[in-house]
């Protein structure tokens, strides 16, 4: 540790206050409230510098709450452990957050404390009790140690953070924009391939070119252990155009046989998600694999002599079909795409030979765009690691003054 730095516990340099939620059923605490009351939704809406809150409480509620002054640090000690923010206004907070108030001005900058707290997520996760819900009591938070340099050094470090993190944020935004552009480029190409096949074709429906279009079992089965069961796939097992054979549950051999007596999934079939936020994603079953499917999946068996499975997969994942699917789902609640609507999806089929050529072109282009996506994703990861490295060096006294 560098000369002039001190090691202190948070409880020595901060007053730590737990938040509270006024009784929701008491309108006197909430109706026409004007004083800011903070929750994690405020971080999600405006970031980690808090200038306003979505919810407000009344003066009657304030009599039962502790007001945190401007420049308090908020740190989440349950559920989303380690999330933190810095206040630019006086406010109160719910019980999910503790407020850290610097005890003595001229010893510790609130901005320095805030950046330090932003590094605590892993440490707090280790400290949380192994109960149903992770929780950090104030007593443990007080014991966390912080390295405190002289106030002038704190100011220099915070200025360095501001400059470095601003540049990192700009670079990250550029990488995220480029990543999105790469994804949109592939979607645009995919759409063009199905709009301009170069052949005259009549329009038909998916029902007419498939041997089977059905959904999985609607009832939630009794699950069994892996060593005595058969994989039971759901919508979460279809991601990014692939059938992902991991993170699934198991059903009994007997129940599996009942489910697959007439409609047994096989290599070359399509699994198409039809329920939930990720509805409308298709993947091909690419190997011989014994499994059953839940109601959140549609099982599609293309007629192999007229419809290439991979052509159908790409078509279902194209913006053309996605827009049809969006128009077809129920307007309220959890998105649910009816199997009858899937059967009515329009499709134009070029020759089976032409389908194969289109698939080859799409997958060659996909390799190129995925390579671009990988570059930008790695760039984002590298920028986050750079930020962590700067923070780690700063709080261990290794940040250069140059």
URHU-V880480 format. One record per run of one state. SS is the DSSP state (alpha for helix, beta for strand, coil for the rest). FROM is the first residue (numbers start at 1). LEN is the number of residues. If there is no record, write none. Layout:
BEGIN
((SS:FROM:LEN) (SS:FROM:LEN))
END
This chain:
BEGIN
((coil:1:5) (beta:6:4) (alpha:10:4) (beta:14:5) (coil:19:8) (alpha:27:3) (coil:30:5) (beta:35:4) (coil:39:1) (alpha:40:7) (coil:47:2) (beta:49:2) (coil:51:4) (beta:55:3) (coil:58:1) (alpha:59:4) (coil:63:5) (beta:68:1) (coil:69:4) (beta:73:4) (coil:77:1) (beta:78:1) (coil:79:5) (beta:84:4) (coil:88:3) (beta:91:3) (coil:94:3) (beta:97:6) (coil:103:7) (alpha:110:8) (coil:118:3) (alpha:121:7) (coil:128:7) (beta:135:1) (coil:136:2) (alpha:138:6) (coil:144:1) (beta:145:4) (coil:149:2) (alpha:151:45) (coil:196:7) (beta:203:3) (alpha:206:4) (beta:210:6) (coil:216:1) (beta:217:1) (coil:218:5) (beta:223:1) (coil:224:2) (alpha:226:3) (beta:229:5) (coil:234:1) (alpha:235:3) (beta:238:2) (coil:240:2) (beta:242:2) (coil:244:5) (beta:249:4) (alpha:253:7) (coil:260:10) (beta:270:4) (coil:274:1) (beta:275:1) (coil:276:6) (beta:282:3) (coil:285:6) (beta:291:4) (coil:295:2) (beta:297:6) (coil:303:6) (alpha:309:8) (coil:317:2) (alpha:319:10) (coil:329:7) (beta:336:1) (coil:337:2) (alpha:339:5) (coil:344:2) (beta:346:3) (coil:349:3) (alpha:352:44) (coil:396:7))
END
